[in-house]
């Protein structure tokens, strides 16, 4: 006789209670498995294309995909930049009205999201950009893009932007995988004239122009006009896991790479970037920095060019914008002073040049930025050479080598001069004009640069 006291449980009831939790656990396991599978599918669906969501060739009229919020982690750094150098001659009346400008630029580091800076510094009326895109180039020497990398750029969430005269704007961030040491296409379309076009004259890189709004075209076919200048574009930043900061190189034609072979990225700053990356990959303890080039041919420490705003603004004039406003700048390298000597109708005052250089160093230190400075290279044989000007160069170099100007020194003079006649460039480092290096000379500049000087920060101000 089975007792049925209150609270008692018979054998059948006990068996049912013991199997209940098992069924519940099995059901719970199925639910959890379903959730995990769904989450995995979503993750793989997003992650497998690395954010490159749009796979069409953009020939069907659809706008390229734009993903404004960076999905990955990293550090924002400059991967490329160029200083606005002047108002482009011949553009005063029509500017680039009803034309697509496809700038080709080269990266020093890679990243997973991008943003660009556009300038209307020399414009005399508002610059109305109604569409802009970014894409990874399909290869060297082409206006064609890898179609699955084409992205529409936005500005404060919208596809259009109006840039007032004398101003610049930065786009929103867009997800796109950009490899290091690659060409990137940034294309803008403006329907109306803004007056003089803000440009960087000596790009040493071929870019392209097309009629009408073909910013989204990935084939490159409409881009039949070629140009050796960059227009409107002054910076490309990337969200990068490859870099922790930016090295900004401020200079003149020697940094602009005026005699380097076009479309080969043979400026000394390009070689420096490659060398730094290779040394880090080899295990050397060096800062992970990108390198951007702020050289302007003919640039001086002290004197501006003509116009308002000045064409070819002096190093002192542009230091805040072109150096300190660059993204996440850690070190600045200054290679200026030769044009102050050569372009001065009277004999240049070395003390005034040194004072100008020290002023820039002080501005950098106030922002915690370290400064490496270059000695001035020889120019015997150049049409501007005189013994008096050579004496000014030697005086400035003596102050630099003595540590009275910069935190550290890149002795380009010693690296490239002829050992049998230190007043001139070594023959194989000379492009032929006795002032600018050959490709081999530019490479020698980068090879002689002591990468250890990139370590550390600005000295503490007492």
C-alpha positions, -999 to 999 in steps of 0.1 A, spaced: 0 0 0 15 32 -11 13 61 12 0 94 -2 8 118 25 8 154 18 41 163 2 48 127 -6 58 116 -41 51 82 -56 76 64 -79 58 73 -112 58 110 -102 94 108 -92 103 93 -127 84 122 -144 102 148 -123 136 133 -130 131 133 -168 116 169 -169 149 187 -163 165 166 -190 139 176 -216 143 212 -205 180 211 -208 178 196 -243 153 222 -254 175 250 -240 205 236 -257 187 236 -290 177 273 -285 213 283 -276 226 264 -306 202 282 -329 212 316 -315 249 308 -319 244 296 -355 224 328 -364 251 350 -348 278 332 -366 260 336 -399 256 373 -393 293 377 -383 306 357 -413 283 376 -437 298 409 -425 333 399 -419 339 378 -450 339 408 -473 358 430 -448 332 457 -451 333 457 -489 295 453 -492 290 465 -528 301 440 -554 285 455 -585 306 474 -610 286 505 -604 275 505 -640 238 500 -631 232 534 -618 232 524 -581 252 545 -557 282 529 -541 278 515 -507 286 539 -479 292 527 -443 300 557 -423 307 542 -389 341 524 -387 335 488 -375 371 480 -367 395 493 -342 428 511 -348 444 546 -348 436 574 -371 468 584 -390 477 602 -421 486 578 -449 490 605 -476 489 643 -478 499 672 -500 501 709 -492 479 733 -512 505 753 -530 487 778 -552 457 788 -573 459 769 -606 466 792 -635 438 792 -662 410 782 -638 400 817 -627 369 818 -649 355 783 -650 373 763 -623 365 726 -628 328 732 -635 309 701 -647 340 679 -644 350 649 -623 385 651 -609 400 617 -600 431 622 -579 455 593 -576 475 591 -543 498 565 -528 494 551 -492 522 547 -467 501 525 -444 469 505 -448 436 507 -429 400 497 -427 382 530 -428 391 563 -446 383 600 -446 396 628 -469 403 665 -466 393 688 -494 405 724 -497 391 756 -513 420 777 -499 425 796 -531 389 797 -543 371 830 -546 336 817 -543 321 786 -525 332 752 -539 301 731 -544 309 694 -544 278 674 -552 294 639 -552 327 624 -541 339 588 -540 369 568 -529 382 535 -542 413 514 -544 430 517 -578 429 486 -601 466 491 -607 494 515 -614 489 541 -641 451 537 -645 419 556 -636 401 523 -631 391 512 -597 386 478 -580 348 479 -583 341 462 -549 360 490 -532 341 520 -546 325 540 -518 305 572 -518 319 598 -494 296 618 -472 300 651 -453 280 655 -421 259 626 -433 250 640 -467 265 634 -502 271 671 -509 293 698 -493 299 735 -499 334 747 -489 337 785 -484 366 803 -499 397 799 -479 384 769 -460 387 731 -460 365 702 -449 370 667 -438 346 639 -449 329 614 -427 347 581 -422 338 553 -446 345 516 -443 369 505 -470 399 482 -468 429 501 -481 462 482 -484 496 499 -476 518 508 -506 487 511 -529 472 537 -551 438 552 -540 414 571 -562 396 601 -547 371 616 -571 351 648 -568 325 664 -590 315 701 -589 287 714 -612 297 750 -611 328 772 -610 344 782 -577 370 804 -594 406 795 -590 412 758 -583 433 750 -552 460 726 -563 494 710 -556 513 716 -588 541 690 -588 525 657 -579 549 634 -597 518 612 -600 494 611 -629 457 619 -620 427 621 -643 398 643 -653 365 635 -671 335 655 -683 303 653 -663 296 634 -631 313 601 -635 325 599 -599 311 564 -595 325 550 -627 349 521 -619 361 514 -654 381 546 -658 371 548 -694 356 584 -693 388 597 -677 406 607 -709 424 638 -696 456 634 -676 472 658 -652 504 660 -631 487 679 -603 465 672 -574 433 693 -572 413 701 -540 425 670 -522 450 676 -494 449 646 -471 439 609 -468 436 595 -433 430 559 -424 419 540 -394 449 517 -391 462 488 -371 496 493 -388 505 527 -373 504 545 -341 511 580 -354 522 602 -383 556 616 -394 551 648 -413 579 659 -436 579 697 -443 601 708 -471 607 723 -506 613 707 -540 638 682 -525 609 668 -505 583 674 -532 605 650 -553 606 674 -582 632 654 -603 621 619 -592 606 596 -618 568 601 -621 544 573 -610 572 554 -592 569 569 -557 606 576 -557 605 607 -534 628 603 -504 598 602 -482 584 572 -501 616 554 -496 617 563 -460 582 549 -454 591 516 -471 624 514 -451 607 520 -418 581 494 -425 606 469 -436 628 474 -405 598 470 -382 588 438 -401 623 425 -395 618 429 -358 636 462 -351 623 482 -322 611 513 -339 579 534 -338 551 523 -361 545 555 -379 531 565 -413 550 591 -434 533 620 -452 548 646 -475 543 683 -471 569 695 -496 562 724 -519 587 732 -547 603 766 -542 593 768 -506 612 790 -482 613 793 -444 607 830 -443 592 844 -476 557 839 -490 549 839 -527 526 865 -543 489 868 -539 464 867 -510 463 840 -498 499 837 -508 509 812 -535 537 790 -520 532 801 -484 564 801 -463 572 773 -439 564 797 -410 530 806 -426 519 771 -433 534 752 -403 502 752 -383 480 740 -411 503 716 -430 521 701 -400 503 706 -367 468 700 -381 478 667 -397 462 637 -380 480 623 -350 514 638 -358 542 625 -336 573 637 -354 580 665 -379 610 664 -402 620 698 -416 642 702 -447 640 739 -456 664 767 -461 681 763 -495 655 785 -513 659 812 -487 696 813 -499 691 809 -536 660 831 -541 670 860 -521 682 888 -544 705 900 -516 727 877 -495 705 858 -471 710 863 -434 717 829 -419 706 841 -384 672 850 -397 668 816 -414 679 798 -382 655 820 -362 626 810 -385 635 773 -381 636 777 -343 602 793 -343 587 763 -360 605 740 -336 590 759 -307 555 756 -322 560 719 -325 573 715 -290 542 734 -277 522 706 -291 544 678 -279 558 671 -313 595 661 -318 615 678 -346 642 662 -367 660 687 -390 680 682 -421 713 699 -431 712 718 -464 726 699 -493 753 714 -516 745 732 -549 778 740 -565 773 741 -603 737 754 -600 731 787 -617 725 803 -583 757 793 -568 781 818 -554 809 815 -528 790 839 -505 758 818 -507 779 787 -500 792 804 -468 756 810 -457 748 773 -462 778 763 -442 769 786 -414 734 772 -411 747 736 -413 772 743 -385 744 755 -362 722 725 -371 750 700 -365 758 716 -332 723 708 -319 713 745 -317 682 742 -339 665 707 -338 660 678 -315 679 655 -338 697 658 -372 694 641 -406 727 650 -422 717 649 -459 746 672 -468 772 646 -456 753 617 -471 750 632 -507 780 655 -511 810 646 -533 838 635 -509 864 651 -532 845 684 -535 820 689 -506 805 719 -523 787 698 -549 765 667 -550 781 634 -558 777 628 -595 755 597 -593 732 614 -567 728 645 -590 698 647 -613 719 669 -635 708 704 -623 733 703 -594 706 710 -569 680 682 -570 689 645 -565 684 617 -589 662 587 -579 694 572 -565 701 604 -546 666 605 -531 670 568 -520 703 578 -504 686 605 -484 661 580 -470 688 554 -463 710 579 -444 681 589 -422 686 575 -387 653 558 -378 662 558 -341 656 596 -342 619 589 -346 618 575 -311 608 596 -281 589 629 -279 596 666 -277 619 676 -249 602 690 -218 600 727 -217 617 742 -187 
